[in-house]
Amino acid sequence: MSRSLALAVLTLANAASAQPQVTALRAGALVGPDGELQTPGVVVFRDGRILQMGGQPPSGAKVIEFERAVLCPGLIDVQGPLGAIVATGRYGTALDTHLSETVLALQPQARGADAFDRFHRQLRAALRAGVTTFALAPDDQNVVGGRIAIARTCGPEGRPALLDANGPLKLSLSPEAFKTDREPTSRMGAVSMLRSAIADAARGASASSPGADDPLAAFAQGQLRGILTAPTAPDVLTAADLVQQFDSKLAVVHWHAAADVAAQLAQRKIGAITGPLDLFASPREALAPGILDRAGVEVAIAGGLPTQAADSLRIGAAIAARYGMSLAAARRAITLAPARFLGVDDRVGSLQRGRRADVVVFSGDPLDLRSRVLAVFVDGRRIRLADHSDVGNQ
Amino acid sequence: MQFQSSSAFRPCCACGAVASLILLALVLTWAAPASAQMTGGILIENAHVLVGDGSELDGASILIRGDRIAQVGTKVRAFMPSSKIDAAGKFITPGLIDVWSTLGLTDGATESKAAGLAADNFDPYAKETIEAAHRQGVTLVYVPARATAGVAGFGAVVRLIPGGSRDEIVVDDRAGLCASLGGAAPGTVIGRVRTAEQMRVALRDALDYREALEFYEEDLKDYLEALKKQSEKSEGKDQTTKQGDKQDRKPRDQQNEDEKDGKPDGKEKQQKKGPKKPEKPARDLNKEALLEALEGRVRWRVEAYAPADILNALDVAREFDLALVLEGAAGAHDVAGQIAARNVPVVLDARSAPLAYIGGVDAQRSPDAVQRLLEAGVDVYFGSGPHDGRTTATPHIALRAAQAVAAGMSADEALQKITYEAARLLGVDDKFGRLKGGNLADLVIWSDHPFAPGAHVERVFVNGREVYKAEPQQQENEQ
């Protein structure tokens, strides 16, 4: 009798341990999907996925209290090629950008994922600052640069890992793409090349990469998002034209003439990527996010990691907020907006049910630079912040 | 610190203050019709006033008259102010002070001389840059003279008045003597040794120059006396010369020569040759500039970007008893204990530690620098520093101070470090850095506490005049 009871207890205990632990974080407030601070600041997760945002922790959940802190989705750098820009050379005298390709102007098949050094210590430093997801985008040297990879500073095994190796397509009309030893050599040439490449792909006869899985064709048909570097106002108008002609989903990297093009971007539902904004940022740079946001454009602020400081995303958002961007939009600009531009908002970027449990606990509003990072959870696992092994490393 | 170029506004404020006092007495006694001096002024009401010295006043008013703050407090009495500003829900701070900025400087690091003036290099017509600073609440900056290495010249304290005359803008054109320990080209050990040694040689030369001048003065005195005696002698009076007791005042070189030659003293020579007019050492403005620092009249501000350079700067300052201020100071956290032990203030620049860098200065930076300096007890200040490689030098000083709060500084102290304490560091705390009656009317109206998220500057007054007003768009946007 007693033996069977003991067995039953044992079985129950086994069943309980097989069922993953439900964890609840309780704080003063949380950053909602709209970017507003909302209460109660409760996030419940199990097995690395968020079960519940707001409300009360379910009974039986392990509750971790953070009192008056603010729970924020893991920060996302929409242009932060961590582990792909590293100092090299015997004395660390050159900064190698592994995402810089300068020979072929059209290379839709290139993958940012292939430039990723997941073992680099930069990733750990970014993680400590609350950056959980970032994009490895081919740089601006080519008109069609290739596929952007989306990666995480901490993956399932506690190591950095890719979230999506085949993210949006990177396009560029930047002067960096104009060369003297190959086409295009001018803006006119670049636009012409981009148009015809997309048109060719749309007709299913891409010269560069015949086949069904042509990223340009997918972009032209609106199945694959694109991110276009468009420094000047005419570049943005070209982008608007493309979106109209083909049914593409696009975000532009632009801040130079924000006031001039904001209405165009809003009308065509083209997102805008601004920043990075550092502590020397000019009013022109710093005003752009607010101007675009007020015009109805979805705005992301890039952190520019790893060539900027680890907390560059928060500094950028804090500066944008000082120059007239609403606080909610500024919080969104470093969480949900970049997730949407990268096409991963179903997995990261907000604390909604079903998303990965990436939570940064700030001692106050993340936009308040007086706030400190108190804790970082990635996939529901708490990161050891005291590990300073990354400090002082490249 | 001295206040040399303040003459421009000193007379007018002095008579203004006196006149105000007399008139105040008149008004209070007889309620006589107030003159133009007494009425008028700008009254800012219902504000939350952050005085700058750590104190706060809620529901307070500030009366500006002319270029001065006339009254601050909860019971300000103003007679017929010419304009009123309702600042309910707003915060007011003194104009923020950037204690190290290259804003408005027309060029970067150059080979300059110790006697050079940064004030000559400041461009008051850099209106966009000045407006960008106003937008961040900054009204006063210290601009350095810069050189790639060695002594560069005098830094200046300037007020940000767009298009202002030199008399208006330059508060102190000798606010600090600037030197650099290879800041622009941090590098080889040989360069480091040479720069520190060159600095010592320059300082020693300046001391020698002073000594030579002192000896000259003595010799001149002796010479004049000798001349006098000679003329008395020639008049027929018999008198013994008393040169012997003055022998010890002769320049060292001459003394040595005398000893070598085995001559008993200079008496014979003097008697033989008669009084010889001493030669005045050629005037050397660069050495005189160094003497300003050596005699403690100006601070010795050294730009350094590596722990080894910082230690060299500490040593040089100790050897020559200089009032050192460290600027830039990348890597200071690694020698924080030594800096704290010598009570040397550190002005950090606005560059933060990038995750990827190509050696050089950035290799010395750490995201935890401020925290580690504070833990060691170092007196930390926030300047913008050189904006080399950037087109603008917007001083986001309030954000820097807010970051320091995250690193462990109290919010009160952080605010003082960009107002009153900053003014003290620059030696201009008698007129700037605090909202108090008699100080110059440089103040900022903020939408919120300057450290709060989304806080922005709504209006800026410099010298009692409004120099910046936010566009309505931005004011509407506040939350």
Interface residues (C-beta under 8 A of the other chain):
Chain A: L82 I85 V86 A87 Y91 G92 T93 A94 L95 Q122 A125 A126 A129 D278 L279 F280 A281 S282 P283 A286 G290 R294 L305 P306 T307 Q308 A309 A310 D311 S312 I315 A318 I319 A321 R322 Y323 G324 M325 S326 L327 A330 S363 D365 L367 D368 L369 R370 S371 R372 H388 V391 G392 Q394
Chain B: E131 A132 R135 A350 R351 S352 A353 P354 L355 A356 Y357 I358 G359 A363 S366 P367 D368 S384 H387 R390 T391 T392 A393 T394 H396 L399 R400 A402 Q403 V405 A406 A411 F451 A452 P453 G454 A455 H456 Q473 Q474 N477 Q479
